[in-house]
Amino acid sequence: MRLDELPPRDDFNDWYNEIVEKAGLTDKRYPIKGMNVWTPYGWKVMLSIDSLIRNEMERTGHDEVNFPTLIPESEFSKEAEHIKGFGKDVYWVTHAGENELDVRLLLRPTSETAMYPMFSLWIRSHSDLPLKIFQLVSTFRYETKQTRAFIRVREIHFFEAHTAHRDYEDAERQIKEDLEILDNLMRKLCIPYEVHKRPDWDKFAGAYYSLGIDTLMAGRILQIGSIHQYRDNFSKPYDITYEDENGEHHHVHQTTYGMSERLFGAIIGIHGDDHGLILPPELAPYQIVIVPIPKKGHQDEVYGVCNSLADELKAGGFRVHVDLRELRPGNKYYHWELRGVPVRIELGMRDMENATVMVFRRDTMDKEVVKRDELIPYIRNMLSDIERNLYERAKEKMKGHTALVENPMEIEEVPDIMKVRWCGDEECGLKIEERTDTSALGTAEHEEEAEGTCPVCGKPAKTYLYFAKTY
């Protein structure tokens, strides 16, 4: 095996770590564990994901904001469940220079307690509602488990949308819109997913209920986002009220919607193969890379045609790079396959004579000769087909990984996603978690009625509870 080759994908942990390093996606050598440096190629991919999110937020009437990173302990402490849920995970700031602070500050683990004191100032009347804002920022959590790039880090590149509404019903309409936004995004990212209503013991701190957005990656569930219905759990401690048309005051109802750089981790783990990354066309910093095949004495001629072709493709709306490095073509092929570029064009003297190019597509590793005058519509169709193929291929992989287990207390081998009849009691759910070394994902988004009995207590089952090993 070449020194720069990847481990096989079946060796997922080593394969994943090697891709991150060799494809130049992030640098983990920063002297704080779990706070990695975004390097140029990886950051371009992340910014493309951010752009898709911004487009959806603008389409649905959300306004972008940017709140301070520091939160006073006095504001953080107002919601009891919230501080209980996050208290052990935060970074505290106790000094300014040599002076001890009167009120401790913390680096935001999420932004409810930063935003909601301002909501109480911004919202006065029913005409101020709904309030819909979002931000893309760093959040900080003291992660004690083993860190892994994009999946488990201490400084998290984070998207969060916060909304305020007149009542519970309007907040529920917002959650339906969030699920529509989610589906649009996941199709562009080519990520299949399932939505589970988290059990009460694992819902977000302070939420009335939480929806987890889950995908399957190498036999484990990766949570890539969440949606929370707060009702008035935060508006009461933060005194966020509005005056209705009759002059009466009411507490607002609130929701949040969050996703993070885990989306990037999911793209690596779901689509990658033994050759490296496979990037969906919407995300690739370069959708097309042109590799010249120079002939001795004709290098400048070949390079000139490659540059002209690149200009034509850029004018057609594609992101294009010409690789003019003094390396063998095979080394360049390996370099760009590792980085997941969707399309490679190879062009040499024979292609120039025949007015053709050789086109390689990364998802199938197929090559085809294409006429120059047909290239732009051909590439446009190919990129659409790559996006469709990646999504359908990943969706097919996720199928068939859920199995109904009659008695999880006696099972020897746990399926990737385990479906169990459940009475609804927390104690029974926790016993299954402990016995199977899994986490309860929750119930289906649209709750299913179950026939039969709970395998733990023997009482009639009310619904199905899903379990899996998680990242």
Secondary structure, 3 states (H helix, E strand, C coil): CCCCCCCCCCCHHHHHHHHHHHCCCEECCCCCCCCCEECHHHHHHHHHHHHHHHHHHHHCCCEECCCCCEEEHHHHCCCHHHHHHHHHHCCEEEEECCEEEEEEEEECCCCHHHHHHHHHHHCCEHHHCCEEEEEEEEEECCCCCCCECCCECCEEEEEEEEEEECCHHHHHHHHHHHHHHHHHHHHHHCCCCEEEECCHHHCCCCCCEEEEEEEEECCEEEEEEEEEEEECCCCCCCCCEEECCCCCEEECEEEEEEEECHHHHHHHHHHCECCECCCCCCCCCCCEEEEEECCCCCHHHHHHHHHHHHHHHHHCCCCEEECCCCCCHHHHHHHHHHCCCCEEEEEEHHHHHHCEEEEEECCCCEEEEEEHHHHHHHHHHHHHHHHHHHHHHHHHHHCCCEEECCCCCCCCCCCCEEEEEECCCHHHHHHHHHHHCCEEEEEECCCCCCCCECCCCCCECCEEEEEECEC
